[in-house]
């Protein structure tokens, strides 16, 4: 669905952020606006989350969907992008990791990157 640039999925029962974000990134490669407010996976003051949890959530989503311009109701700032890149690596989809494994068999000099999200 390359033409979709905006997804509002507020007030749902999303509780697994990594899985959800990977699906969004895969299905909507040109997404610019994502709103996940009032979901368990999107902590905020309004649903019992702390400021630290909220910032961590934003950094994770921004790191995984770098083309986002607005997350929830707030513009994505350049300083958030910088912090997101420092904090998290881009998670590779399972399709990408399978392709990497196949490629590494063909080219043994290629180094495999981890396919998990890592905090630095």
N, C-alpha and C positions, 0 to 999 in steps of 0.2 A: 504494500500500500504506500507507494512512494509519494503520492499526492497529499497524504495526510500530514499536516504540520501542527495540529493542535489536538490534544487529548485531555479531556476533563474526566477524571475517574474518582471524584470526591465521594465520600460517604459510602464506601464499599467495604469489603472485609479483606483487604489486602494486608497480609501479615508477613510475607516473605519478600523482603525488598530485593535481594540479589536476583532471584528468579523472575520477579515481575519486571525489573529494570532491563534484564537481558531480553525478555520478550518484547518489551516496548522498543528497545534499540533495534532488534532484528526485524520486527514487523513494520516499524515506522522510521525508516532511515533518515528522513528529512524533518523529523519533529523539531519544532522550535519552542512550543509551549506545552508544558505538562503540569497538570494540577492533580495532586493526590491528597488534598487536605481531608482531614477527618478519617484517616485510615490508620490502623495500628502500625503499619510499616513507615508511616510519615509522622514521627513524633513532633509535637508542638505544645505550646503553652495550653492550647484549647483542649488537648486530649491527654493531659497529664505528663507530657514530656518536658524535659529540662532544656535550657538554652544550649547546653553542650550537646545533648542528643539531637536537637534540631540542626545545629551547625554540622554535626557529623553526618546526618542524613543528607543535607544539601550537598556537602562535599562528595559524598559517595555517588549520588545521582549525577552530579555535574561531571565527575570523573568518568562515569560510564556512558554518559550521553553528552559528549563535548559540544555538540551543536545547539544545545538548549540555550534559549535567550531569556525565558521566563520559567521559573519553577514555582509552583503554587501561585501565589499572588505577588511574587517579588522578582525583579529583574536579576539575572545572573551577572554579577560584577566580575571584572577581570581579576581582581584580587582573590575572589572565590575560586576562579579557574586555576590560578597559580597554586593556591593551597590544596585544591582537590588533586592536582597532578602530583604534588609533593606527598600527599597522604595516601593516595590509592593508585594502584596500577589499573589499567583498563582490563577488565575481565574478558577473556576470550570465550566465545561461544563454543559449545561442544562440537559444532560443525568445524569451526576453525581449528580446534585442537586435533580433531581427526585428520584434517588436511595437513597440519603441521607434522603429525606422526608419519603420514605417508611421505611427505616431502623429506623428512629427516632420514627415512630409509633410503631414499634415492640419493640424498646429499648428506653423507655422514659428517661432513664438516659443519653442518648447520647446528646451532645451539638451540635447544628447546627452551622456550619461555614458560614460566609457570602459568597455569590457567585458573589460578585462584586470586581472589582479591587480597591484597596484602597492605597492611598499615605500616608506615615507616616510622 
